[in-house]
Amino acid sequence: MKIITTTKVRKRISEMVDRVKYHGEVFAIGRRNSAEALLIRFPRAYNKDLSDITNINAYSESFDFFKSEPDLYTIKDIKKKYV
């Protein structure tokens, strides 16, 4: 993920918000090649009973790219490790 400087963000914030909202892009914002914040799409659904991070993980589509990834572990593997 490319890190965008805070200076560039100030100049292009409107364009970046549109790219996040309409195209699902994610931007890392930082200084000196060190990411300090992420600009991601806000969840379409929001459950006030859950924490902000849980809402983002569950509803923001941030992890939709996993749908096209192959499963690395079987249910049996997961149960063996965590149950």
ABEGO torsion letter per residue (X at the ends): XBBBBAAAAAAAAAAAAAAAAAAGBBBBBBBGGBBABBBBBBBABBBAABBAAAAAAAAAGAAAAAAABBBABBAAAAAAAAX
